[in-house]
Amino acid sequence: SSPAQETEPAPMVIIPRNTEIVITLQTTISTRTAMVGDKFHGQVDVPVVVDDQIVIPRDTWVVGEVKSSQRAGRIRGRAELQLGFNSIILPSGESRTITARLRSADNYRSEDIVRSEGTVKAEPKKGEDAGTVAKGAAAGAVIVGATSRSIRGAAIGSGAGALGGLGLVMLGRGDDVQLQKGTQITLILDQDVSLRKK
């Protein structure tokens, strides 16, 4: 019999930086209990498409990590929870490292998001304003707690720049940040991701 022909590897597809990925949290995250290094998981809700091909299907797992967690205090003001996203696990079992930050989350207003630190800030208690502090942009995303729903990016794969220089109101003791299991959040890639075409 003739020797088996070698199979050429499938070509690579590049998922560009600034691509948005919408996921549903499968882990509850709260500043009441979260510790630096804690892992959390979510599953992709909306397939990511590149060149008319689905490259990240629904039910792909996304693995993240708590970067910092701080409860509210009278001096520091609001509770803060900083999140990072480290890897994806496709339904096939293939995994890839990613670098991504938080862009939006249900129950947090778009105007309360500083997309430069990946940090969620809890809603302050009313009547406890202590002033306003202007912050410049750094790498990641900040959510300042609020009660209305966020506006999520509708186009998957479209570019989205980070916003910086937002004014953050520093207030008295407030509630903990609570991202419950089942919360839908959007993350944004900071670097390109390479995957093999199926």
Secondary structure, 3 states (H helix, E strand, C coil): CCCCCCCCCCCEEEECCCCEEEEEECCCEECCCCCCCCEEEEEECCCEEECCEEEECCCCEEEEEEEEEECCECCCECCEEEEEEEEEECCCCCEEEEEEEEEEECCCCHHHEECCCCEEECCCCCCCEEEEEECCCCCCCEEECCCCCCCCCCCCCCCCCCCCCCEEEEECCCCCCEECCCCEEEEEECCCEEEECC
